[in-house]
Amino acid sequence: MNYLSTLLLKISKKHLVSKITAAALLLYSQLGTAQNLYDFSKIIDLSNSLNSSRLKVPGDTSWHKIELGSTFNQGTFSGNWTGGGVSSAGIGSFFNALFENKKGKNAWRSDLQTQYGFLKNKGQQNRKSQDRIFFDTKYSRDLDVKWTLFANLNFQSQFSRGYNYPAEEDSIKITRKVSRFFAPAYLTQSIGLEYKPAPYFFVDFAPGAFRQTIVWDTNLYVNTPDQKNYGVPIGKRIRYELALMQIVANYNRDITKQMNLKFRYQLYSSILDPSQIDNRLDASLTAKVNKFFNVNLSAIVVYDDDQSSRVQLAQGLNVGFLYAF
């Protein structure tokens, strides 16, 4: 009987020790997990760039491209030049900045493009040859490899006053102001789906995009084509529109080592009048001559019945200085 009691006592002690050991191991693992979750920064020095880079998710990027430059052209004719011609000089400048940041499924893209230039012909006032403000910023979240959900804000306008010079009376005294800063300006907010089959190309689909057309100068309508005032009711400064659909296609690619092709196409169909579709295409081809000089061919094609009943075209060819970083 004493032997049996001693044996049972030994077995119970071993069982108790194993239970205590298991409980201790479980408690240790839970403490370790909690420390990993809540005190991770105490275990790994995140200020060390080597450690932080190892913790990045594959595909995380932070990238930017900034360009600034200027162009100049000039021509002079003597008073007795029999071939005819007018002495002239022109200068232009531009500043572009593109920022992209991607972390996990979230991405942010901001694009700023500005241009301004003027020319001076002998016997005439300075005249604008380029004038553009374009700003676009967009947040997106990946749904899968090619599709994302986005929210976007876009702004377009110009820097200074624009004039119409009647061809029949080409003089410094006859000018008609047709535009200025914030007259017109376009502000568009949109939420939708983006299809991005390649890093250099994407298409945005945004039903219900909300656009405000702004003409802050209420006296401008007199000189606008057909006095349409860019679609803003006369006497008002802002016109509000809701889109049945807005589509934006964007392409930006280095097609060769020294040549870049860029275009942006925008379609806007108002929910009140879907048959009146606004179309705008901005395209440019830039070729680098060397590190600091380039040749740029650009074109803008617009059809917007609120501006003009005909297709509008602006085209430019420039050679000048370019610095990118």
Secondary structure, 3 states (H helix, E strand, C coil): CHHHHHHHHHHHHHHHHHHHHHHHHHHHHHHHHHHHHHCHHHHCCCCCHHHHHHCCCCCCEEEEEEEEEEEEEEECCCCCCCCCCCCEEEEEEEEEEEEEEEECCEEEEEEEEEEEEEEEECCCCEEEEEEEEEEEEEEEEECCCCEEEEEEEEEEECCCCEEECCHHHCCCCCCEEEEECCECEEEEEEEEEEEEEECCEEEEECCCCEEEEECCCCCHHHHCHHHCHHHCCCCCCEEEEEEEEEEEEEEEEEEECCEEEEEEEEEEEECCCCCCEEEEEEEEEEEECCCCEEEEEEEEEEECCCCCCCCEEEEEEEEEEEEEC
